[in-house]
């Protein structure tokens, strides 16, 4: 594995390698494969867009897992360190929200979008990248500033990766999405650090996209102009998300469950 062959000081290079590899395979290699296979089965991805989207995301999950195995070999933690009532209550609340929205006209598409967004993105950006950055940053010291820096780095990577949406959106709208994703990445990363299980940020990410899609529906493209008040509103979200995220990991730092797991690898 590439991770085992590279010296510690050079392991940072593995992050851009896995990101670029994932992007190249998903958006440049696999489309040719899809085109060939779809032609064989007379499948029109334009007419069956959501089916195609699900195929794309399932393949993306497989690609992420394989690249992680070949390049970084970062263990992804699903099993909670211990049963915490707070996290269980949160998961029950998420499940309850989904059930109460069953009759909404956008329910099924929201359920689908929430699932196919949360699974690959949490595996990639919290399960692999955040954990790997944390491991690199805290191998000599577990000072809180190192943990917060790791959180910021992974959140910025998560946000910046959304610039791939420029193929179907304006630069201004995509930039708005990038900043929002980075702020959300802070919150998702914080709950992964605190809970020690990828299930919690997956659930949070799912319920976020589920509710947004439930309310707004899903648009394949967005070239609308971004208003100044949207940037001001987003600035407030960024501030709130960041404060909440830092508060989560600074509250009883000894309860940050991900750190002991990373040290035991």
C-alpha positions in Angstrom: 0.0 0.0 0.0 1.2 3.5 -0.9 0.8 4.7 2.7 3.3 2.1 4.0 5.9 3.1 1.4 6.0 6.8 2.0 7.9 8.4 4.9 5.8 10.2 7.6 6.8 13.7 6.5 5.6 13.1 3.0 2.3 11.4 3.8 0.4 14.7 3.3 0.8 14.1 -0.4 -1.6 11.1 -0.1 -4.6 13.5 0.4 -4.4 15.2 -3.0 -3.5 11.9 -4.6 -6.7 10.2 -3.4 -8.8 13.3 -4.2 -7.4 13.6 -7.8 -7.7 9.8 -8.4 -11.3 9.8 -7.2 -12.2 12.7 -9.4 -10.5 11.3 -12.5 -12.1 7.9 -12.1 -15.6 9.1 -11.3 -15.8 12.0 -13.8 -13.5 11.0 -16.6 -12.9 7.2 -16.7 -16.3 5.9 -15.5 -18.4 8.0 -17.9 -16.8 6.1 -20.8 -17.7 2.8 -19.1 -21.2 4.0 -18.5 -21.6 5.0 -22.1 -20.5 1.6 -23.3 -22.7 -0.3 -20.9 -25.8 1.9 -21.3 -25.5 1.5 -25.1 -25.5 -2.3 -24.7 -28.7 -2.2 -22.6 -30.3 0.7 -24.6 -30.5 2.7 -21.4 -30.9 6.5 -21.7 -29.4 8.3 -18.7 -31.2 11.6 -19.6 -34.6 9.9 -19.5 -33.7 8.0 -16.3 -31.6 10.6 -14.6 -32.2 9.5 -11.0 -31.4 5.9 -11.8 -28.2 7.1 -13.4 -27.4 9.3 -10.4 -27.8 6.3 -8.0 -25.6 4.1 -10.2 -23.0 6.9 -10.2 -23.0 7.3 -6.4 -22.9 3.5 -5.8 -19.9 3.2 -8.1 -18.4 6.3 -6.3 -18.6 4.5 -2.9 -16.8 1.5 -4.4 -14.1 3.7 -5.9 -13.6 5.5 -2.6 -13.2 2.3 -0.7 -10.8 0.8 -3.2 -8.7 4.0 -3.4 -8.6 4.1 0.4 -7.4 0.5 0.5 -4.7 1.1 -2.2 -3.5 4.6 -1.2 -4.2 5.6 2.4 -5.6 2.5 4.1 -7.4 4.6 6.7 -9.7 2.6 9.0 -13.3 4.0 9.0 -14.9 3.7 12.4 -18.5 2.5 12.5 -18.8 0.9 15.9 -19.4 3.4 18.7 -16.8 3.4 21.5 -19.6 3.2 24.0 -23.4 3.7 24.0 -24.2 7.3 24.5 -27.9 8.3 25.1 -27.4 11.6 23.4 -26.4 10.1 20.1 -29.1 7.5 20.2 -31.7 10.2 20.8 -30.3 12.2 17.9 -30.6 9.1 15.6 -34.2 8.5 16.8 -35.1 12.1 16.1 -33.7 11.8 12.5 -35.7 8.6 12.0 -38.8 10.3 13.4 -38.4 13.3 11.1 -38.2 11.0 8.1 -41.3 9.1 9.1 -43.4 12.3 9.7 -42.5 13.5 6.1 -43.7 10.3 4.4 -46.7 12.0 2.7 -44.8 14.9 1.3 -44.6 15.1 -2.5 -40.8 15.2 -2.5 -40.4 12.5 0.1 -38.9 9.7 -2.1 -36.5 12.0 -4.0 -35.4 13.6 -0.7 -34.8 10.2 0.9 -32.7 9.2 -2.1 -30.7 12.4 -2.3 -30.0 12.4 1.4 -28.8 8.8 1.2 -26.6 9.1 -1.9 -25.1 12.4 -0.7 -24.3 11.3 2.9 -22.8 7.9 2.3 -20.0 8.6 -0.2 -19.2 12.1 1.1 -18.9 11.0 4.8 -16.8 8.0 3.9 -14.5 10.2 1.9 -14.2 13.4 3.9 -14.8 12.4 7.5 -14.1 8.7 7.5 -10.9 8.9 5.5 -9.6 12.5 5.1 -10.4 14.0 8.5 -9.2 10.9 10.3 -6.0 10.8 8.2 -5.3 14.5 8.8 -6.0 14.0 12.5 -3.6 11.1 12.6 -0.9 13.2 11.0 -1.5 16.3 13.1 -1.7 14.5 16.5 1.0 11.9 16.2 3.3 14.0 18.5 0.7 15.9 20.5 -3.1 16.0 21.0 -3.3 19.7 21.7 -6.7 21.2 21.0 -5.3 23.6 18.4 -4.0 20.6 16.4 -7.5 19.0 16.5 -9.2 22.3 15.4 -6.6 22.8 12.6 -7.3 19.3 11.4 -11.0 20.0 11.4 -10.6 23.2 9.5 -8.3 21.6 6.9 -10.7 18.7 6.2 -13.7 21.1 6.1 -11.9 23.4 3.5 -11.1 20.3 1.4 -14.7 19.2 1.6 -16.0 22.6 0.6 -13.5 23.1 -2.2 -14.3 19.7 -3.7 -17.8 21.1 -4.5 -16.3 23.2 -7.3 -16.8 20.1 -9.4 -20.4 21.3 -9.6 -19.3 24.1 -11.9 -20.3 21.8 -14.9 -24.0 22.5 -14.0 -23.9 25.7 -12.0 -22.7 29.3 -12.1 -19.4 30.2 -10.4 -21.2 32.5 -7.9 -23.8 29.9 -6.9 -21.1 27.2 -6.7 -18.9 29.4 -4.5 -21.9 29.9 -2.2 -22.3 26.1 -2.1 -18.6 25.7 -1.4 -18.6 28.0 1.6 -21.8 26.4 3.0 -20.3 23.0 2.5 -17.1 24.0 4.3 -19.0 25.3 7.2 -21.2 22.2 7.3 -18.0 20.1 7.1 -16.8 21.7 10.4 -20.0 20.6 12.1 -19.9 17.1 10.6 -16.3 16.7 11.4 -16.8 17.8 15.0 -19.5 15.2 15.6 -17.3 12.5 14.1 -14.4 13.5 16.4 -16.7 13.6 19.4 -18.8 10.4 18.7 -16.1 8.2 17.3 -18.5 6.7 14.8 -19.2 7.7 11.2 -22.8 6.8 11.7 -23.5 10.1 13.5 -22.2 12.5 10.9 -23.8 10.3 8.2 -27.1 10.7 9.9 -26.6 14.5 10.3 -25.5 14.9 6.7 -28.5 12.8 5.5 -31.1 14.7 7.5 -29.6 18.0 6.3 -29.8 17.1 2.6 -33.1 15.3 3.1 -34.8 18.4 4.5 -33.3 20.8 1.9 -34.5 18.6 -0.9 -37.9 18.0 0.7 -38.4 21.8 0.8 -36.8 22.9 -2.5 -37.0 19.7 -4.6 -34.0 18.9 -6.8 -32.7 21.0 -9.7 -30.2 19.5 -12.2 -28.7 23.0 -12.9 -28.6 26.4 -11.2 -27.4 29.5 -13.0 -29.3 32.0 -10.9 -27.6 35.1 -9.7 -26.5 35.2 -6.1 -27.7 38.2 -4.2 -25.7 40.2 -1.6 -28.1 39.3 1.2 -27.5 35.6 0.5 -23.8 36.1 1.2 -24.6 37.9 4.5 -27.0 35.1 5.5 -24.3 32.5 4.6 -21.8 34.4 6.7 -24.1 34.0 9.7 -24.4 30.3 9.1 -20.6 29.9 8.8 -20.1 31.7 12.1 -22.8 29.6 13.9 -21.6 26.3 12.4 -18.0 27.1 13.3 -18.8 28.2 16.9 -20.9 25.0 17.4 -18.2 22.8 15.9 -15.4 24.2 18.0 -17.6 24.1 21.1 -18.4 20.4 20.5 -14.7 19.3 20.4 -13.7 21.7 23.2 -16.4 20.4 25.6 -14.7 17.7 27.7 -11.8 17.1 25.2 -11.2 13.7 26.9 -14.5 12.6 25.4 -13.3 13.1 21.8 -13.7 9.4 21.0 -12.0 9.3 17.6 -8.5 10.2 19.0 -7.9 7.0 21.1 -9.1 4.9 18.1 -6.6 6.6 15.8 -3.8 6.1 18.3 -4.5 2.4 18.6 -4.0 1.8 14.8 
